[in-house]
Amino acid sequence: MNKDTRARVTDILLILMMVLPFVAVMALKVLTTPHSDEISISGALIYFTIPMPLMDLPITASQFNSLAVMISIFGLCLYLTHGIQVVPNSKRQLVAEWIVTKVNDLIRDNMGERFMAFAPFVAGIMALSAFSSLSSLLGLFPPTSDMNIVAGWAIIVFILITYYKLKGGLWPYVKGFFEPVPVFAPFNIIGELATPVSMSFRHYGNVLSGVVISTLIAYALQGLSKLVLGWLPGVLGQFPFLQIGLPAVLSLYFDIFSGLMQAFIFAMLTMLYIATGFDEDAYNARLARRKKAAA
């Protein structure tokens, strides 16, 4: 097998890596979702439950779909960077370099040069959120509509925020809760703990509301179509003519625009919270004290 053939085979395998996870979860949904003609707005379908000491761990469709999204994104990254050269010789390498450039510019503009190492993390969380929301276009339950998934992302971000706040020292971090006056300490603590809660509820609520509104309108149009056009003979009277067009237009907003916007907002909040939480003066003073003590 020559080099060109190996490259083509690798590309095919990477494309399958992007596609097959979604095919698998779509097939799993078809096989496990009971048929119903009635409207159904519920959480992710629970496939099975793992017994745990404190409380059982349900394995749901949102977890399977999230795993499919991660595998697909990983395959996309490998595909875009396969056969990369010092001098770009393919359109996909140009796309990969454009993505890297834009993410680096985003980090530089919002966090500064010190935080350039955060570019892969921000790009990853933005892609994970965007692809998770867009999975609803395939009829899947979007992982971003599951509070457990989005809250997990927010907790990771909160840990990073706290880590960079503590870089200036434990005492400046604790002292910040008592500013501007000590009586504000309870409110500052509540505000600190509210960060992951607000991030997760903002993302989860916007995506879930779009799914609910789209479902309700599609079901209402189906009923209205039967009411207005039910007099037509045969199959024509049962066909939901009024469902043609409007649900697709709503999908452009709720599934595509809103999903991508929420991914961008979540990434922006991540960058701003981490960058603003880092006290560079306190950090430099702490380093100076350490150097003085070592000397």
N, C-alpha and C positions, 0 to 999 in steps of 0.2 A: 504494500500500500504506500503510494507516494505521498509527499507532503500536502499537496492540494486536496487529495482524497481524504486524508486524515482531518484536515481543517474543515471540510464540508461535513464529514460525519460528526465531528465535535459540535459544529453549529446546529446540526439536526438534533443531537442529544440535548443541547442546551435549550433549544426551542421547546422540545418535549418536556423539559424540566419546568419551563414556564407555564405550559398549557395543562399537563396531566394532573397537577394538584387540584386545579379548578374542576376538571372533568370528574375527578374522584369525589370531591365534596358535593358536586351537583348530582352525581349518581347516588350518593349516600342519602341526599335529601329526598330524591324521588322514591327511593326504596323504603324510607322510614317515616315519611310524612303521610298521615292518613288523609284520604280524599274527603273534601268537604266543599259543598257549594255555598256555604255561609261565610260571612266575613270573619276573619280571624286575625286579631291583633294581640300577639302574646310575645313572650320572651323567646330566647333561643331554645330549640328542642333539646331535651336531655337524652343522650344516647345511653349512658350507663352511669353508675355511681360507685366510687371507690370508698370503702369504709375507712375512716380515720379516727384517731383517738378522741379529739374534741368534737368534730362534726364531719359528716360525710362530705366527700369532694365530688360534685357532679361534673361529668364530662359532657359538654354541650356542643351544639353546632357552632357557636361563636369561637370556641377553642380550636375546633377542626378547621374552620374557615381562616382563622388567624394564622394557623400553621401553614395552610395552603398559600396564603399571601406571602409569608416570609420565605417559603421555598421558591415561589415564583419570582420574588424580588432578587433573591440570591442568584437564580438562573439568569435573570435579566442583566445583573451586574457582570456575571461571567461572560455572557454573550457580548455585551458592549465592549469589554476589555480583552476579548479573545483575539490573539494575533496583533496586539497593540505594537506600534512601531514608534521610534523616536520622531520620525516625520510622519504625520498622519497620512494613511493611504486608503482609508475607507470612511464612508459616511458615518458608520456607527462609532468609530473612534472620535470623529468630530463631535458627535452627540455626547459621548462620554466626557470629552474635554470641556464642552460647553456646560454640562451639568456641574462638573467640578469647579469651573470658573465662577459660575453663578453662586454656588453655595459658598465658596471662599469669599466672594464679594459680600454676600449676606452676613457672614460671620464677622468680617472686617468692619463693616459699617455699623453693626449693632452690638458687637462685643469687644472689638479691638484686636490688635495683633496678638496680645497675650493669649487669647482663647482660640487661635486658629486650629488647634488640635481638636476642637469640638466639631469641625466640619463633617466628619463621617457620622457622628452621632446625630446631629441635626438633620442631615440628609436622610439618614436611616429612619428616624422617627417621623419625618415628613412623608417619606415614601410609604411607610407602613400605614400611617393614618389615611393617606389619599387612596391607596389601593384597597384598603379595608372598606372604605366608604363606597368606592366604585364597584365593589363586588356585588352590591345590590342590583346592578344592571344585569347580572347573570341570574337573578332570581334567588340569590343566596341571602342568608341573614347576615348583614354587615357587622363585623366585630365591633365597630365603633358605636353600635346601638346597644352594646352590652356594657353596663356600668363597671363590671368586674375587670374587663379588659382595659378600658380607658383609665380607671382608677389605678391600675398597676403601672401604667405609663406615668401618671401624675406622681405616684409615690417615688418612682425612680428619679424623676426630675427634682422632687422635694429633697431627696437625699443629696443630690448634687448641689442644690442651693445651700443646704445646711453645711455641707463639706467646705464650700468656698467661703461661707461666712465665718467658719471656724479657722480658716487660714490666718486670720488676723489675731487669733488667740481666743481662748475661752472667755476670759474676763470681758474684753470688748463686746463679745457676742451677748453675754448675759447682761452687761450694762445697757445694751441697746434696748432691752425690754423696759427699762425704767426711765427712758427719755420720752418727751422733754421733762416730765415730772414723774415721780414714783407711782402716783395714783393711776397712771395710764398703763401700768404693767399688765393687769389682766386683759385689757383690750389689745395690747401689743402681742400677747401670747396667743389670744384667740385669732388675731389677724395672721400670725405666723402659721398656725395650724390650718387656717382657712385656705391657704394657697393651693394645696393639692385638691381640696374639695371643690373650690371654684373652677380650677382647670378641668377637672374631670366632669363636673356637672355641665359646664359650658359646652364642652365637646359632645358629650353623650346626649344632652338635651336637644341640641340643634340637629344632630343626625337622626335621632329617634323621632323627633317631631316631623321631619320631612317624610320618613317612612309611614308614619301614622296618617298624615294628611293625604299622601298619595294613595294609600289604600282606601281611605274613606271616600275620596272623590271618585276613584275607579269603581268602587262598589255602588255608589250613588248613581253614577252614570249608567251602570248596568241595569239598575232598577228603573231609572227614568226611560231608558231605551225600550224596556219591555212595556212600560206604561203607555208611552206615546206611539210606538211602532209595533206593538203586539198584535194589532189587527192584520198585519201583513200575513199572507198565506205561507204555511209550511215553515221551512227553516228560516226564512227571512224574518218572521216574527220573533224568533228566538235569538237572532244574531244581535249582539250589542253594538249597533251602529254608532251610538253616541260615545262609545269608549275609544273610538278612532280619533287620534290627534291630540286631544287635551292631555291625557295621561302622559303621552310622550313629551309634550311641552313642559309639563310639571317635572318630569324626570330630568330634563335638561338642567333645571334649577336645583331641585332637592338632591338628586343623586350625583350630579356632576359639579355644578358651580358651588353649591353649598358645601359638598364634601371636600372639594379642593380648598375652598376658603377656610374651612375649619382646620384642615391640616396645616395650612400656612399660619393661621392664628396660633395654634398650639405650639408650633415651632418658634414663632416670634416671642410668645410668652416664655418659653423655655430659655431662649437666649437672653431676654431682658432680665428675667428674674435672677439668672446665674450671674450675669455681668454686673447688675446693680447690687447684688448681695455681696460681692467681693469688695472688701475695703482695702484698696491698694496701699494707702498710707499706713494703716495698722499692720499690714503684712510686711511692708518694708521696715517698719520700726521693730517688728518682731525679729526679722532677719538680722537687723543691726545689733539687737540685744544678744542674739545667739553668737554672732561673730565676736562681740566684745567679751562675752563669757568664755568663749573658746580661746581667745587670745590671752 
